[in-house]
Amino acid sequence: MGVEVVVEGLTKSFGKQTIWRDVTLSIPPGEVSVMLGPSGTGKSVFLKSLVGLLKPEQGKIVINGTDLVRCSEHKLYEIRKMFGVLFQDGALFGSMNLFDNVAFPLREHTRKTEAEVRRIVLEKMEMVGLVGAEKKLPGEISGGMRKRAGLARALVLDPEIILCDEPDSGLDPVRTAYLSQLLIDLNAQIDATILIVTHNITVARTVPDNLGMLFRRELVMFGPREVLLTSDEPVVEQFLNGRRIGPIGMSEEKDQATMAAELAHRDAGHSDGSPDEDVRGVVPQIEPTPGLPNRDAVRRRKDRVMSIIHTLPHDAQQGIIASLTPAEQSKYGVLAGAPRTPTPYPRGQDTEWQRRAGDL
Ligand SMILES: Nc1ncnc2c1ncn2[C@@H]1O[C@H](COP(=O)(O)OP(=O)(O)OP(=O)(O)O)[C@@H](O)[C@H]1O
């Protein structure tokens, strides 16, 4: 099983510009998590901090008892080997064919024979559906194939944590759906911890076990997917529905006067082109392709989430309970439509349940 990543009070600035502050969350081992956020909120900076490429000024990132922010270079090098990273554009070497690109980390960081390298590269290329494309150059293939090749390369050192920076960027909705399926299939096969940063709402609704959001230099929330998907926080509602009206503005955030003027325009009948439908709510999560093993993460997550369900908002409780089979509802002693403990959502004070959720 993949490892847990514990982030405590993390703050990152560039000069006087604070990117985010006091970020605290635990990424559960072996589960798939998504971090959402408007453009420029520091999602990529967060991933780079997790893998030790950027150094936050305050806080901790603890993996297997080691704090990456303060450990020695040697220790950081060791911990980095646990990561596989899929960068936004695949980050492939343009002059190398796909085989050599995927083989690169093995040739750089291990002493494996060429026969072993070949076996591993072909195995990973098969996992991502790229058999037969070994001799192609990155410039000769589609963006979706480049992402798959980047993913194969991220897999060759058998990572315990896979970080994906906007795996959907530049892909059409169909290719994005294939890539989403691939990430779930990989999780079923290798049980690694996976963290995806994206602003793609379909990915956020259908892929992860856990969902969080960065906004206004803070972590708005992080926890079981059902919490964010049913949240009535204005920023979440606006983001999930892709509306112009709400706290997120053109560059990042709006002032109260602008928000009030927009609401007045809307109330006066002005349309901003947003669809009326509200996509909030819990939709079924992608399951592994038939024939692959079930995801162990799903079973573990059920136990974990059911142990904290009484701390979650009412709508999230309902979403979680509705996703259980009758046998599971009986096992956990809950009935659909009747939450165990109807806890109102502590608006504006979500840190406590979020911390507790992350801690467990
Ligand atoms: N090395 C750096 N030096 C200075 N500023 C940086 C550096 N890297 C990122 N930033 C700044 O940090 C902020 C957040 O950038 P980041 O790329 O993490 O956002 P993001 O949420 O991933 O955005 P997008 O969704 O558009 O990719 C931006 O204002 C960016 O200019």
PDBQT file of the ligand as one rigid body, heavy atoms in Angstrom, charges set to zero:
ROOT
HETATM    1  N1  LIG A 401       9.337  29.625  -8.982  1.00  0.00    +0.000 N 
HETATM    2  C1  LIG A 401       8.445  30.616  -8.804  1.00  0.00    +0.000 A 
HETATM    3  N2  LIG A 401       8.849  31.850  -8.473  1.00  0.00    +0.000 NA
HETATM    4  C2  LIG A 401       7.975  32.859  -8.264  1.00  0.00    +0.000 A 
HETATM    5  N3  LIG A 401       6.629  32.704  -8.338  1.00  0.00    +0.000 NA
HETATM    6  C3  LIG A 401       6.172  31.495  -8.658  1.00  0.00    +0.000 A 
HETATM    7  C4  LIG A 401       7.036  30.386  -8.906  1.00  0.00    +0.000 A 
HETATM    8  N4  LIG A 401       6.277  29.278  -9.182  1.00  0.00    +0.000 NA
HETATM    9  C5  LIG A 401       4.985  29.706  -9.110  1.00  0.00    +0.000 A 
HETATM   10  N5  LIG A 401       4.916  31.015  -8.799  1.00  0.00    +0.000 N 
HETATM   11  C6  LIG A 401       3.672  31.789  -8.618  1.00  0.00    +0.000 C 
HETATM   12  O1  LIG A 401       2.839  31.065  -7.733  1.00  0.00    +0.000 OA
HETATM   13  C7  LIG A 401       1.463  31.257  -8.073  1.00  0.00    +0.000 C 
HETATM   14  C8  LIG A 401       0.769  29.931  -8.162  1.00  0.00    +0.000 C 
HETATM   15  O2  LIG A 401       1.243  29.210  -9.296  1.00  0.00    +0.000 OA
HETATM   16  P1  LIG A 401       0.800  27.721  -9.632  1.00  0.00    +0.000 P 
HETATM   17  O3  LIG A 401       1.404  27.393 -10.962  1.00  0.00    +0.000 OA
HETATM   18  O4  LIG A 401       1.110  26.814  -8.510  1.00  0.00    +0.000 OA
HETATM   19  O5  LIG A 401      -0.786  27.876  -9.755  1.00  0.00    +0.000 OA
HETATM   20  P2  LIG A 401      -1.839  26.782 -10.188  1.00  0.00    +0.000 P 
HETATM   21  O6  LIG A 401      -2.923  26.774  -9.177  1.00  0.00    +0.000 OA
HETATM   22  O7  LIG A 401      -1.150  25.471 -10.449  1.00  0.00    +0.000 OA
HETATM   23  O8  LIG A 401      -2.378  27.415 -11.547  1.00  0.00    +0.000 OA
HETATM   24  P3  LIG A 401      -2.915  26.737 -12.898  1.00  0.00    +0.000 P 
HETATM   25  O9  LIG A 401      -4.190  26.052 -12.534  1.00  0.00    +0.000 OA
HETATM   26  O10 LIG A 401      -3.139  27.902 -13.801  1.00  0.00    +0.000 OA
HETATM   27  O11 LIG A 401      -1.839  25.799 -13.380  1.00  0.00    +0.000 OA
HETATM   28  C9  LIG A 401       1.459  32.057  -9.376  1.00  0.00    +0.000 C 
HETATM   29  O12 LIG A 401       1.203  33.408  -9.055  1.00  0.00    +0.000 OA
HETATM   30  C10 LIG A 401       2.869  31.911  -9.899  1.00  0.00    +0.000 C 
HETATM   31  O13 LIG A 401       3.261  33.029 -10.640  1.00  0.00    +0.000 OA
ENDROOT
TORSDOF 0
